[in-house]
Amino acid sequence: MRTLGSISIALSALWANKLRSVLTILGVVIGVAAVIIMVAIVEGFKGRVIKEFEGLGSSLIIVYFDPSEASKRAGLKISGLTLDDARAIEAQCPLVKRASPEIGVPGKASYSGRDMDVQIRGVVPEYTTTRSVRVARGRFINNRDMDEWAKVVVIGSEVEQKLFRDRGLDPVGQDIKVNATSFTVVGVLERKGRAFDEDYDKAVYLPLTSAHKRMLGGKWVGVIFAQATTPDKAEEACDQIWRVLMRRHGNRPDFTVDTQLRVMQAVGRILGILALVLGGIAGLSLLVGGIGIMNIMLVSVTERTREIGIRMAVGAKRKHILMQFLVESATLSGVGGTIGIAIGCAVSWAITQFVGDRLPAHVTLWSMALAFGFSVAVGLFFGIFPAARAARLDPIVALRYE
């Protein structure tokens, strides 16, 4: 009963000083809310990246231009990746089912007085398989388009919406200008959204050969997406691709070959570290809140010295006084943590609703439990000194205090 009485007295004291209590917990509220929001954003982004990679398939292999620092310093000729590299991968790597090179640059698409900013992508027919996109109407790029450098284009759903649909027009068969060059629309992709900072719906897709010859010049590609024959052969397929490209590039490692799993694991590690760093930075405000709690509790001990003396005079033991002030500090931080979690969840929900795929936020149970537990621990830690000071008071001296 003594312990329950100490808790009751502690809660009554906090309720009697509501404004002071609210101001005291502000630091804890802000700290916990910041931790929840930061971790939610990182976890949301991590979940989106993993989902995007899984959507591409576990047999995916990514080859991208990546000249080594040693090659740059040595002044070696850097060749880059080409369409011929992709064809060599398909021809010389038995464990590779297909290879899809692509290149992308920003540009403009226009039709009948309307224009919009788009991503111009030079692709090959295998793009629909390696990137898991589907054609809603018409057709995609084919091998004949590639051979003839055809002036044809496939458009994303938002390009169709802005240039054609709100006019009631079917884009298939219409001529549009891409960076002032005329192309005939042969297909429209289904809505897919964003992935890896690429918006499929705001893109136009040209035959890779047409993009090179008619618009971009050169013969380089930015990335090659390859598919292993089976997911369990992806690592061996990587080794085959590496050997083929090293022979073609004169033993210059100006490229990187990674499986989907490797890239996913690397991204997961980076985002995990980022979550810890951001959470730690936000957690500093919790420590500031804890210092605020300690200051207020010290003031409270001074103001209630006579009350402490009376309680001791009527039989309260030092452990009960200690319990009372520890409960007060833990309650302050616990209430602050609860409010902070509520605010953090609300802000994370708002971010998801209003920003969407660009900045997803996913609140996890572990982040809420960690933030709440840490806030209570901070309250207890910073409440120990004021509580011990109150418990050590001499009851005779305390009764004489005015």
Summary of the structure (lengths in Angstrom):
residues: 402
radius of gyration: 32.0
end to end distance: 30.0
largest distance: 102.0
contacts: 1396
relative contact order: 0.19
helix: 61%
strand: 19%
